[in-house]
């Protein structure tokens, strides 16, 4: 009876350790996209002769991005896509490593 309980607890803990890749992607995407959006809007409100010369370099990677209001929307979309990809791949890699470790611990290859 105790062996079945221990085995059940092991399975539950292993499944709880796993990350949901889609949810992780959405969270990373929202943080990245909103971060670019907020920083761009902040620089627009701050103003000055040259607005955001360093941030405008994102236009080299995100085609169409500029330090403007429309650029902030474009940056939000690109940031969400890039963040989603990074978050999804991170969670997927984490789950793969967790499964690998659990299989190694149980003697499977």
C-alpha positions in Angstrom: 0.0 0.0 0.0 2.8 2.4 0.9 4.6 1.7 -2.4 1.5 2.6 -4.4 1.2 5.9 -2.4 4.8 6.7 -2.9 4.6 6.0 -6.6 1.5 8.2 -6.9 3.2 11.0 -5.1 6.2 10.7 -7.4 4.0 10.9 -10.5 2.0 13.9 -9.2 5.2 15.8 -8.2 6.7 15.1 -11.7 3.6 16.4 -13.4 3.5 19.5 -11.2 7.1 20.3 -12.1 6.2 20.7 -15.8 5.6 24.1 -17.3 2.8 24.9 -19.7 4.7 26.1 -22.8 1.8 28.2 -24.2 1.1 30.0 -21.0 4.8 30.7 -20.5 4.9 32.0 -24.1 2.0 34.3 -23.5 3.4 35.7 -20.3 6.9 36.3 -21.7 5.2 37.8 -24.8 3.1 40.2 -22.8 6.0 41.3 -20.6 8.3 41.9 -23.6 5.6 43.6 -25.8 4.3 45.8 -23.1 7.8 46.7 -22.0 8.7 48.0 -25.5 5.3 49.8 -25.7 5.7 51.5 -22.3 9.3 52.5 -22.9 8.5 54.0 -26.4 5.5 56.0 -25.0 7.7 57.2 -22.1 10.3 58.5 -24.5 7.6 60.2 -26.6 6.2 61.9 -23.6 9.7 62.9 -22.4 10.5 64.4 -25.8 13.7 66.2 -26.7 15.6 67.0 -29.8 16.5 63.4 -30.5 14.0 61.0 -29.1 15.3 57.5 -28.2 18.4 57.1 -30.4 19.3 53.8 -28.8 15.7 52.4 -28.8 15.3 53.3 -32.4 18.0 50.7 -33.2 15.2 48.1 -32.6 14.1 49.1 -36.1 17.1 47.1 -37.4 15.4 43.9 -36.0 11.8 44.8 -36.0 11.0 46.1 -39.5 8.7 49.1 -39.3 9.5 50.0 -35.7 10.2 53.7 -34.9 10.0 55.7 -31.8 6.5 57.0 -32.6 3.1 56.1 -31.4 2.5 53.8 -34.4 6.0 52.4 -33.8 5.0 51.6 -30.2 2.1 49.5 -31.5 4.4 47.7 -33.9 6.9 47.2 -31.1 4.2 45.8 -28.9 3.3 43.2 -31.6 6.9 42.3 -32.4 7.7 42.1 -28.7 4.8 39.8 -28.1 5.8 37.5 -30.9 9.5 37.4 -29.9 8.6 37.0 -26.2 6.1 34.3 -27.0 8.8 32.4 -28.9 11.4 32.7 -26.2 8.9 31.8 -23.4 7.6 28.8 -25.4 11.0 27.5 -26.2 12.2 28.0 -22.6 9.3 26.0 -21.1 9.6 23.3 -23.8 13.4 22.9 -23.0 12.6 22.9 -19.3 10.1 20.2 -19.7 12.4 18.2 -21.9 15.2 18.4 -19.3 12.8 17.5 -16.5 11.6 14.4 -18.4 15.2 13.5 -19.2 16.1 13.7 -15.5 13.1 11.8 -14.3 13.7 9.0 -16.9 17.4 8.8 -15.9 16.4 8.6 -12.2 13.9 5.8 -13.0 16.5 3.9 -15.0 15.0 4.5 -18.5 17.0 5.9 -21.4 
